[in-house]
Amino acid sequence: MSEKIWLSSPHMGGGEQKYIKEAFDTNWVAPLGPNVNEFENTLQTYLKGNSYVAALSSGTAAIHLALVQLGVSGGDEVLCQSFTFSASANPILYQGATPVFIDSELETWNMCPELLENAILNRLKNGKKPKAIIVVHLYGMPYNVTKIHELSLKYEIPIIEDSAEALGSEFGGEKCGAFGDFSILSFNGNKIITTSGGGALITKSKVKKEEAIFFATQAKDKAPHYEHSKIGYNYRMSNIIAGIGRGQLEVLDDRVLARRSNFKFYKKEIKNKKFTFLDEPEGSFTNRWLTCILTPSFEIREKVRLSLENENIESRPLWKPMHLQPLFKKYLNFTNGTSQKLFEVGLCLPSGSNITEKELYRIVGVLNRF
Ligand SMILES: *Cc1c(COP(=O)(O)O)cnc(C)c1O
């Protein structure tokens, strides 16, 4: 059996162990310390703009805290992109709030601005002003920032920008992760860089960042003893994990280049023109976290996936939209069929930044048999 090719596996840069060793040597083996501060500062500089970063235990925790900080609670409605990973939507339920799902546009595969406006108008007519919009740069492709943020301003509904898959992507020359009222990143094992597990919440002020850290460290009020007047969470990133993050940030630009060059390779070497790709719209720069192809039909998608599996190559269907998930299908949704179609015919190809050219040839070899 040929060696397994993974969809997207961790890729260490070399500097990580130095920072972890420093943490051990100085006994900063705690959920705070110099690695956490440096990791946050480096990310802030990287994102530019008005970004204040709080390092957390996961991207999911970051979305949850964004909802907490926006005051989302029981009975509130939150608009959420349907075409995404369930972690974008689950925190809405943690807060006892109600998701309303919005389908995608073909240009970016992300939230369709027209459907978003329809949904807002519909909810306003029903006397339910949505508390937030959760919008995603899926697979690293920026959503239509101009149009979505215009609607957010027009109707005064804040945006939670889910950049879990989009660190290194840009829209209009600015980094994804710097656009939302709150933005989130993920450093889970399969993301563009990883700390083995981790995330970040990005806010627009120092006060909001401090509030995020307050909630992430059990919401301790100022007192010599432990005093609590709010619900707290144990969501802070540890100083060990942040050491991995510091090493990973040193190689982030290389990782983006490697993923983009995977995409270019696939686009050039896959000869069957019935397999298509999503191109970058004008003004967008994607990290190409995962290269996705669209096939002519569900049946062909499955044939391709199983042929790859036979050759010990991992691939994965595109995300199944939330409005089709057993957990979420009872909630209101505004759909146009786009995400369902993408789910049926789309496939993510191995896209790790550590994939070799030989492996890429093995993969296209299978695809070119179709
Ligand atoms: C990975 C991911 C998350 C969650 O991040 P974790 O760090 O795994 O909790 C959220 N949204 C999207 C779109 C993701 O891909």
The ligand as a MOL file (V3000), in Angstrom:
LIG
                    3D

  0  0  0     0  0            999 V3000
M  V30 BEGIN CTAB
M  V30 COUNTS 15 15 0 0 0
M  V30 BEGIN ATOM
M  V30 1 C -11.9590 25.1710 12.4700 0
M  V30 2 C -13.1040 26.0860 12.3530 0
M  V30 3 C -13.6940 26.6740 13.4870 0
M  V30 4 C -13.4030 26.2560 14.8920 0
M  V30 5 O -12.1130 26.3590 15.3070 0
M  V30 6 P -11.5740 25.3720 16.4720 0
M  V30 7 O -10.2630 26.0140 16.8110 0
M  V30 8 O -11.4340 24.0310 15.8670 0
M  V30 9 O -12.5290 25.4250 17.5930 0
M  V30 10 C -14.7060 27.6070 13.2840 0
M  V30 11 N -15.1150 27.9390 12.0640 0
M  V30 12 C -14.5890 27.3880 10.9570 0
M  V30 13 C -15.0920 27.8250 9.6270 0
M  V30 14 C -13.5770 26.4210 11.0650 0
M  V30 15 O -13.0870 25.8520 9.9640 0
M  V30 END ATOM
M  V30 BEGIN BOND
M  V30 1 1 1 2
M  V30 2 1 2 3
M  V30 3 2 2 14
M  V30 4 1 3 4
M  V30 5 2 3 10
M  V30 6 1 4 5
M  V30 7 1 5 6
M  V30 8 2 6 7
M  V30 9 1 6 8
M  V30 10 1 6 9
M  V30 11 1 10 11
M  V30 12 2 11 12
M  V30 13 1 12 13
M  V30 14 1 12 14
M  V30 15 1 14 15
M  V30 END BOND
M  V30 END CTAB
M  END
